[in-house]
Amino acid sequence: MTPEHWDAFFQIHSDLPREGPGEDADVAWATQVAKVGQSARIADLGCGPGGDIAALRRAAAEGSVWACDTHEPFVQQAQARYDQDPDVTLAVADMSAPFGMFDFIWCAGAAYFLGISAALSTWRQHLSPGGVIAFSEPCYFTDTPSEAARTFWDGEGVPLSTEAGIRDQIARAGYQTLAIRNLSDQAWENYYTPLEARISDLRSEASPLLVEIIKDTRNEMDAWRACKDETGYVLCVVRPK
Ligand SMILES: C[S@@+](CC[C@H](N)C(=O)[O-])C[C@H]1O[C@@H](n2cnc3c(N)ncnc32)[C@H](O)[C@@H]1O
């Protein structure tokens, strides 16, 4: 994308509660599977505007959350949301080099930027003994995805796999899968409903380029609704073998 495209993209993608599918119930489930303790040190990698931080704090009320993203405006938005919480630290940083050691690493919709193998191998060095990682990953829910399901991820640069393929990548990275489940439709609506409202707000003042990107965004939402039984995200909870 050109710099002008990115500007228009981030006109849409600003001031949203989250930047990918997810819900508090995912955090509650994953931290329960991982048996996250009340004083756990947690990392939220690729945290976006910090949509999961409140649920992560609830999972370890006497612990801490260190969260990072490379997109500074998201980090600023998250910082403003958790300014009053001394146990939340925000950083503009690359998730391939998190600062510190953690009992639980959470990564919603961002591990695929590194790839499962690279992400799990890098993050192993930042896991305390007994530590657990939870990440959500694009996935086909069928061995025979339709053309619509396959084109849904076009342009994302994600090598899509089925759950079996993801389990295999996890095992090859030297990890054990503790549990996997699909993200719910509600998780997607938590992302798309505010995005739809944002698009409606911007429509009246939109430049031709913004109109084009609004159209692409709307097409993406329609495409997901048409093929959501065939593809989406799985949430994986894993620990080193
Ligand atoms: C799909 S969004 C998900 C954001 C957030 N986890 C959520 O669920 O709302 C992916 C995020 O990963 C961030 N990201 C991509 N590559 C990154 C990297 N190498 N280090 C840190 N953040 C990264 C992007 O800026 C973006 O905010």
The ligand as an SDF file (V2000), in Angstrom:
LIG
                    3D

 27 29  0  0  0  0  0  0  0  0999 V2000
   -5.2120   -7.8410   14.0480 C   0  0  0  0  0  0  0  0  0  0  0  0
   -4.4800   -6.6420   15.0950 S   0  0  0  0  0  0  0  0  0  0  0  0
   -4.9170   -7.2630   16.7070 C   0  0  0  0  0  0  0  0  0  0  0  0
   -4.7480   -6.2370   17.7860 C   0  0  0  0  0  0  0  0  0  0  0  0
   -5.2000   -6.6830   19.1860 C   0  0  0  0  0  0  0  0  0  0  0  0
   -4.5220   -7.8470   19.6630 N   0  0  0  0  0  0  0  0  0  0  0  0
   -6.6850   -6.9110   19.2070 C   0  0  0  0  0  0  0  0  0  0  0  0
   -7.1050   -8.0720   19.2210 O   0  0  0  0  0  0  0  0  0  0  0  0
   -7.4190   -5.9170   19.1980 O   0  0  0  0  0  0  0  0  0  0  0  0
   -2.7640   -7.0480   14.9690 C   0  0  0  0  0  0  0  0  0  0  0  0
   -1.8490   -6.0870   15.7080 C   0  0  0  0  0  0  0  0  0  0  0  0
   -0.4990   -6.5620   15.6500 O   0  0  0  0  0  0  0  0  0  0  0  0
    0.3450   -5.4380   15.5580 C   0  0  0  0  0  0  0  0  0  0  0  0
    1.6490   -5.9080   15.0750 N   0  0  0  0  0  0  0  0  0  0  0  0
    1.9670   -6.4060   13.8510 C   0  0  0  0  0  0  0  0  0  0  0  0
    3.2630   -6.7640   13.8290 N   0  0  0  0  0  0  0  0  0  0  0  0
    3.7690   -6.4810   15.0480 C   0  0  0  0  0  0  0  0  0  0  0  0
    5.0600   -6.6350   15.6390 C   0  0  0  0  0  0  0  0  0  0  0  0
    6.0820   -7.1630   14.9550 N   0  0  0  0  0  0  0  0  0  0  0  0
    5.2240   -6.2600   16.9260 N   0  0  0  0  0  0  0  0  0  0  0  0
    4.1950   -5.7370   17.6400 C   0  0  0  0  0  0  0  0  0  0  0  0
    2.9490   -5.5610   17.1280 N   0  0  0  0  0  0  0  0  0  0  0  0
    2.7430   -5.9330   15.8490 C   0  0  0  0  0  0  0  0  0  0  0  0
   -0.3900   -4.5040   14.6320 C   0  0  0  0  0  0  0  0  0  0  0  0
    0.0720   -3.1790   14.7320 O   0  0  0  0  0  0  0  0  0  0  0  0
   -1.8180   -4.6750   15.1250 C   0  0  0  0  0  0  0  0  0  0  0  0
   -2.1340   -3.7640   16.1440 O   0  0  0  0  0  0  0  0  0  0  0  0
  1  2  1  0
  2  3  1  0
  2 10  1  0
  3  4  1  0
  4  5  1  0
  5  6  1  0
  5  7  1  0
  7  8  2  0
  7  9  1  0
 10 11  1  0
 11 12  1  0
 11 26  1  0
 12 13  1  0
 13 14  1  0
 13 24  1  0
 14 15  1  0
 14 23  1  0
 15 16  2  0
 16 17  1  0
 17 18  1  0
 17 23  2  0
 18 19  1  0
 18 20  2  0
 20 21  1  0
 21 22  2  0
 22 23  1  0
 24 25  1  0
 24 26  1  0
 26 27  1  0
M  CHG  2   2   1   9  -1
M  END
$$$$
